[in-house]
Amino acid sequence: MVAIKWSVAYCSGAQFILFVDDDYYISIKNLLKYVRNPLNSWPMIDSNAIDMESNTRFDGRLYTGYLFPKSPPLRHKTSKWFVSLEEYPYSLYPPYITAGAFVLSNTSLIDMYFGSLYTKHFRFDDIYVGILAKKLSIIPRHNPNFYFWSLSYSASAFEDVIASHGFGDPKNLLIAWNQQKSLGFA
């Protein structure tokens, strides 16, 4: 939420804001291609009609990346992701985009910032943003070119990639980015 607050304060003129962890490969070229026309750049995946519904009533509020349409809280006390019934009393989280790399339109950013002022915080940032989206009727959009896991790198496999996790070694990230740039994909 600090990043969202900072973006509202210092990036208020931006149309879109990319939030990304430092161990992600990002293709700005593919990202720009996507945000120019988010409904038609790549086919959307029907995640139990979430995306099909959003295609018919897109209101300009974009919240996109790798979508988890249905996931239950972990109730095993030994898990580092354990969530008690007191903390979250529902059997499923709302649909949410994984926090490693996601994009918000300016309208979504502002709505989420002000919505967060009236919404109890939750310790998992991606799920909290999903809770905000649900509360604000912002439909999360899955984009198959965001990878929250490590996609094995090869020059051809990254042609359409917008974001890929798993570049813990900055040298490997630089090699991949330079190669993709020379091929015209970054």
Residue frames relative to the residue before (quaternion, step in Angstrom):
aa qw qx qy qz dx dy dz
M 1.0000 0.0000 0.0000 0.0000 0.00 0.00 0.00
V 0.5661 0.5719 -0.3920 0.4458 3.58 1.16 -0.45
A 0.6489 0.5063 -0.3194 0.4697 3.60 0.98 -0.79
I 0.6450 0.4976 -0.3269 0.4791 3.59 0.99 -0.76
K 0.6455 0.5111 -0.3206 0.4682 3.59 0.93 -0.85
W 0.6514 0.5115 -0.3100 0.4669 3.59 0.94 -0.91
S 0.6597 0.5150 -0.3074 0.4529 3.60 0.95 -0.89
V 0.6237 0.5188 -0.3381 0.4770 3.59 1.03 -0.73
A 0.6987 0.4870 -0.2693 0.4496 3.58 0.93 -0.92
Y 0.8403 0.2511 -0.0826 0.4734 3.59 0.84 -0.98
C 0.7502 0.3291 -0.2025 0.5365 3.61 1.22 -0.18
S 0.2124 0.8422 -0.4805 0.1211 3.56 1.17 0.53
G 0.6761 0.4897 -0.3024 0.4601 3.61 1.17 -0.37
A 0.5278 0.6453 -0.4089 0.3711 3.59 1.25 -0.19
Q 0.4527 -0.6805 0.5045 0.2784 3.59 -1.01 0.78
F 0.7946 0.0732 0.0130 0.6026 3.55 1.02 -0.92
I 0.1539 -0.7692 0.6152 0.0789 3.53 -1.16 0.67
L 0.2066 -0.7570 0.6115 0.1012 3.56 -0.89 1.02
F 0.1378 -0.7433 0.6515 0.0637 3.54 -0.90 1.04
V 0.1214 0.8200 -0.5421 0.1379 3.58 -0.61 1.08
D 0.4434 -0.6628 0.5395 0.2700 3.55 -1.14 0.74
D 0.6006 -0.6244 0.3803 0.3238 3.57 -1.19 0.54
D 0.6721 0.4692 -0.3155 0.4782 3.61 1.22 -0.07
Y 0.5162 0.6187 -0.4136 0.4239 3.58 1.18 0.66
Y 0.3456 -0.6428 0.6384 0.2447 3.49 -1.27 0.63
I 0.0461 -0.7828 0.6205 0.0113 3.58 -0.98 0.87
S 0.1856 -0.7331 0.6425 0.1240 3.54 -1.04 0.87
I 0.3074 -0.7638 0.5413 0.1708 3.57 -0.35 1.24
K 0.6059 0.5617 -0.3555 0.4370 3.59 1.04 -0.73
N 0.7032 0.4424 -0.2694 0.4871 3.61 0.84 -0.93
L 0.6070 0.5447 -0.3499 0.4608 3.58 1.09 -0.65
L 0.6719 0.4879 -0.2962 0.4719 3.59 0.89 -0.90
K 0.6041 0.5475 -0.3440 0.4657 3.57 1.05 -0.76
Y 0.6788 0.4964 -0.2848 0.4601 3.57 0.95 -0.87
V 0.7397 0.4354 -0.2674 0.4380 3.62 0.67 -1.01
R 0.5260 0.6129 -0.4235 0.4104 3.62 1.18 -0.26
N 0.7893 -0.0349 0.0463 0.6113 3.57 1.10 -0.68
P 0.1268 -0.8691 0.4715 0.0789 3.59 0.45 1.18
L 0.6540 0.5159 -0.3379 0.4381 3.62 1.08 -0.40
N 0.8106 0.2965 -0.1325 0.4874 3.58 1.07 -0.58
S 0.4453 0.7167 -0.4543 0.2856 3.61 1.21 -0.05
W 0.7727 -0.0293 0.0537 0.6319 3.55 0.97 -0.93
P 0.5748 -0.5820 0.4145 0.3989 3.59 -1.06 0.51
M 0.3768 -0.7036 0.5570 0.2296 3.53 -1.04 0.82
I 0.3819 -0.6998 0.5520 0.2444 3.56 -1.14 0.60
D 0.4006 -0.7016 0.5344 0.2483 3.55 -0.88 0.92
S 0.0402 -0.7842 0.6190 -0.0133 3.55 -0.42 1.22
N 0.7583 -0.3514 0.1543 0.5270 3.52 0.36 1.36
A 0.7273 -0.4890 0.2027 0.4368 3.50 0.89 1.17
I 0.3902 0.7120 -0.5034 0.2956 3.61 1.18 0.14
D 0.7381 0.4103 -0.2415 0.4779 3.58 0.77 -1.02
M 0.6167 0.5374 -0.3642 0.4452 3.61 0.99 -0.70
E 0.6429 0.5132 -0.3196 0.4703 3.57 0.97 -0.82
S 0.6920 0.4882 -0.2904 0.4455 3.57 0.89 -0.91
N 0.5942 0.5688 -0.3772 0.4255 3.60 1.09 -0.54
T 0.7078 0.4555 -0.2713 0.4669 3.58 1.06 -0.62
R 0.8095 0.1827 -0.1107 0.5469 3.61 1.11 -0.33
F 0.1382 0.8054 -0.5572 0.1474 3.57 0.79 1.01
D 0.1708 -0.8251 0.5360 0.0532 3.56 -0.65 1.13
G 0.6452 -0.5423 0.3171 0.4347 3.58 1.23 0.32
R 0.5974 0.5310 -0.3753 0.4694 3.58 1.25 -0.09
L 0.0818 -0.8275 0.5554 -0.0114 3.54 -0.35 1.29
Y 0.0667 0.7197 -0.6851 0.0906 3.51 -1.05 1.00
T 0.1948 0.8262 -0.4843 0.2120 3.57 -0.05 1.29
G 0.3158 0.6864 -0.6151 0.2252 3.49 -1.37 0.52
Y 0.7277 -0.3460 0.2933 0.5145 3.57 -1.01 -0.79
L 0.2489 -0.8245 0.5014 0.0819 3.56 -0.47 1.28
F 0.1489 -0.7032 0.6869 0.1072 3.50 -1.20 0.80
P 0.2265 -0.8365 0.4830 0.1252 3.60 -0.12 1.23
K 0.7948 0.0232 0.0168 0.6062 3.58 1.07 -0.73
S 0.2440 0.7566 -0.5869 0.1536 3.54 -0.59 1.06
P 0.3667 -0.7473 0.5155 0.2031 3.56 -0.90 0.95
P 0.5427 -0.5695 0.4868 0.3797 3.57 -1.18 0.45
L 0.4188 -0.6759 0.5352 0.2851 3.58 -1.08 0.63
R 0.1778 -0.8199 0.5420 0.0481 3.53 -0.68 1.16
H 0.4773 0.6504 -0.4497 0.3833 3.62 1.27 0.22
K 0.4410 -0.7449 0.4381 0.2421 3.58 -0.52 1.17
T 0.6516 0.5224 -0.3256 0.4432 3.60 1.15 -0.44
S 0.5699 0.6060 -0.3776 0.4066 3.61 1.23 -0.26
K 0.4697 -0.6605 0.4983 0.3080 3.57 -1.03 0.72
W 0.6780 0.4396 -0.2819 0.5173 3.60 1.29 -0.22
F 0.2666 0.7883 -0.5096 0.2187 3.58 1.26 0.41
V 0.0241 -0.7658 0.6425 -0.0126 3.54 -1.04 0.93
S 0.3391 -0.7538 0.5296 0.1906 3.56 -0.71 1.09
L 0.6342 -0.5175 0.4123 0.4001 3.56 -1.29 0.29
E 0.6108 0.5430 -0.3530 0.4554 3.59 1.09 -0.60
E 0.6814 0.4901 -0.2847 0.4632 3.56 1.00 -0.85
Y 0.7827 -0.0383 0.0576 0.6186 3.59 1.02 -0.84
P 0.1913 -0.8619 0.4613 0.0878 3.62 -0.10 1.26
Y 0.6076 0.5825 -0.3528 0.4088 3.62 1.21 -0.02
S 0.5476 -0.6503 0.4271 0.3078 3.58 -1.19 0.53
L 0.7781 0.1827 -0.1216 0.5886 3.62 1.20 -0.39
Y 0.4372 -0.6291 0.5637 0.3088 3.53 -1.22 0.56
P 0.5344 -0.5680 0.4760 0.4064 3.58 -1.16 0.33
P 0.6425 -0.4846 0.3804 0.4557 3.63 -1.15 0.31
Y 0.0512 0.8049 -0.5882 0.0591 3.58 -0.94 0.88
I 0.4190 -0.6614 0.5664 0.2572 3.51 -1.33 0.47
T 0.5116 -0.6486 0.4597 0.3258 3.57 -0.89 0.90
A 0.5287 -0.7081 0.3919 0.2557 3.54 -0.95 0.97
G 0.5077 0.6858 -0.4229 0.3049 3.64 1.11 -0.35
A 0.7756 -0.0894 0.0767 0.6202 3.57 1.08 -0.73
F 0.2417 0.7518 -0.5880 0.1751 3.55 -0.69 1.09
V 0.3013 -0.7449 0.5760 0.1501 3.52 -1.28 0.52
L 0.0889 -0.7570 0.6453 0.0516 3.52 -1.12 0.82
S 0.3999 -0.6369 0.5861 0.3016 3.54 -1.13 0.62
N 0.6746 -0.4951 0.3530 0.4186 3.56 -1.23 0.37
T 0.6413 0.5260 -0.3254 0.4540 3.58 0.97 -0.84
S 0.6553 0.4957 -0.3099 0.4784 3.60 0.95 -0.85
L 0.6188 0.5584 -0.3304 0.4429 3.56 0.99 -0.87
I 0.7036 0.4584 -0.2704 0.4709 3.57 0.77 -1.03
D 0.6409 0.5172 -0.3271 0.4636 3.59 0.94 -0.85
M 0.6843 0.4830 -0.2980 0.4579 3.59 0.90 -0.90
Y 0.6135 0.5423 -0.3564 0.4500 3.57 1.01 -0.71
F 0.7217 0.4233 -0.2641 0.4798 3.59 0.73 -1.00
G 0.6058 0.5475 -0.3491 0.4598 3.60 1.11 -0.62
S 0.6403 0.5446 -0.3245 0.4338 3.58 1.06 -0.74
L 0.5934 0.5774 -0.3651 0.4256 3.58 1.17 -0.45
Y 0.7585 0.3292 -0.1633 0.5382 3.56 1.29 -0.44
T 0.6519 0.4813 -0.3044 0.5007 3.57 1.27 0.30
K 0.4904 -0.6647 0.4810 0.2939 3.55 -0.81 1.03
H 0.4481 -0.7046 0.4832 0.2631 3.56 -0.87 0.96
F 0.1983 -0.7441 0.6321 0.0864 3.50 -1.28 0.66
R 0.5474 -0.6929 0.3625 0.2980 3.59 -0.85 0.93
F 0.6835 0.4145 -0.3020 0.5194 3.63 1.14 -0.38
D 0.4228 -0.7727 0.4167 0.2247 3.53 -0.35 1.31
D 0.6781 0.4900 -0.3194 0.4449 3.60 0.85 -0.85
I 0.6564 0.4908 -0.3101 0.4817 3.58 1.01 -0.78
Y 0.6189 0.5374 -0.3466 0.4562 3.59 1.02 -0.71
V 0.6511 0.4862 -0.3234 0.4849 3.61 0.92 -0.80
G 0.6201 0.5285 -0.3357 0.4727 3.60 1.09 -0.65
I 0.6204 0.5240 -0.3293 0.4818 3.58 1.08 -0.75
L 0.6425 0.5102 -0.3186 0.4747 3.58 0.97 -0.85
A 0.6474 0.5247 -0.3207 0.4502 3.58 0.91 -0.92
K 0.6461 0.5168 -0.3121 0.4669 3.57 0.95 -0.89
K 0.6688 0.5095 -0.2903 0.4570 3.56 0.87 -0.98
L 0.7541 0.3893 -0.1914 0.4931 3.59 1.04 -0.83
S 0.4164 -0.7264 0.4396 0.3250 3.61 1.34 0.04
I 0.3704 0.6653 -0.5386 0.3607 3.55 0.95 0.96
I 0.2785 -0.7923 0.5229 0.1460 3.57 -0.57 1.13
P 0.3600 -0.7300 0.5342 0.2282 3.62 -0.66 1.05
R 0.2021 -0.7934 0.5691 0.0767 3.56 -0.94 0.96
H 0.3375 -0.7368 0.5543 0.1896 3.52 -0.80 1.05
N 0.0505 -0.7490 0.6589 0.0473 3.53 -1.09 0.79
P 0.3914 -0.7655 0.4604 0.2209 3.60 -0.56 1.15
N 0.6476 0.5226 -0.3252 0.4491 3.61 1.23 -0.10
F 0.5494 0.4880 -0.4210 0.5317 3.54 1.29 0.53
Y 0.0871 -0.8010 0.5923 0.0089 3.58 -0.74 1.09
F 0.2367 -0.7836 0.5575 0.1383 3.58 -0.59 1.11
W 0.6729 0.4041 -0.2902 0.5474 3.60 1.26 -0.11
S 0.6203 -0.5313 0.4124 0.4035 3.57 -1.29 0.11
L 0.1983 -0.7456 0.6288 0.0965 3.52 -0.61 1.16
S 0.4653 -0.6758 0.4819 0.3076 3.59 -0.72 1.01
Y 0.3899 -0.7613 0.4726 0.2123 3.52 -0.69 1.11
S 0.2165 0.6801 -0.6922 0.1070 3.47 -1.20 0.85
A 0.6475 -0.5545 0.3520 0.3865 3.56 -1.10 0.68
S 0.7226 0.4493 -0.2619 0.4553 3.60 0.84 -0.93
A 0.6384 0.5517 -0.3349 0.4195 3.61 1.05 -0.70
F 0.7169 0.4607 -0.2451 0.4623 3.60 1.15 -0.52
E 0.3282 0.7854 -0.4808 0.2105 3.60 1.22 0.11
D 0.8013 0.2571 -0.1241 0.5258 3.63 0.88 -0.90
V 0.4219 0.7254 -0.4582 0.2930 3.59 1.26 -0.03
I 0.2477 -0.7270 0.6207 0.1576 3.53 -1.06 0.84
A 0.8018 -0.0486 0.0831 0.5898 3.58 0.84 -1.00
S 0.0365 0.7859 -0.6164 0.0323 3.56 -1.01 0.84
H 0.3782 -0.7394 0.5293 0.1734 3.51 -0.88 1.10
G 0.6891 0.5552 -0.3380 0.3205 3.52 -1.33 0.14
F 0.5344 0.6011 -0.4294 0.4108 3.59 1.16 0.41
G 0.0336 -0.8446 0.5334 -0.0308 3.54 0.51 1.25
D 0.6988 0.3988 -0.2502 0.5386 3.57 1.16 -0.57
P 0.4087 -0.7463 0.4679 0.2391 3.61 -0.45 1.16
K 0.5891 0.5741 -0.3742 0.4281 3.61 1.12 -0.57
N 0.6663 0.4889 -0.3002 0.4763 3.59 0.98 -0.84
L 0.6188 0.5374 -0.3338 0.4658 3.56 1.06 -0.72
L 0.6677 0.4972 -0.2954 0.4688 3.60 0.92 -0.88
I 0.6286 0.5256 -0.3301 0.4686 3.59 1.00 -0.79
A 0.6719 0.4896 -0.2972 0.4695 3.59 0.85 -0.97
W 0.6789 0.4967 -0.3035 0.4476 3.59 0.83 -0.94
N 0.6619 0.4996 -0.3122 0.4635 3.61 0.91 -0.88
Q 0.6542 0.5018 -0.3176 0.4683 3.58 0.97 -0.81
Q 0.6658 0.4893 -0.3034 0.4745 3.60 0.93 -0.86
K 0.6244 0.5326 -0.3336 0.4638 3.59 1.04 -0.73
S 0.6731 0.4923 -0.3003 0.4629 3.59 0.92 -0.87
L 0.6747 0.4682 -0.2841 0.4949 3.60 1.19 -0.53
G 0.5228 -0.6641 0.3866 0.3690 3.58 1.31 -0.17
F 0.5732 0.6150 -0.3707 0.3947 3.60 1.21 0.34
A 0.7269 0.3806 -0.2457 0.5161 3.61 1.20 -0.10
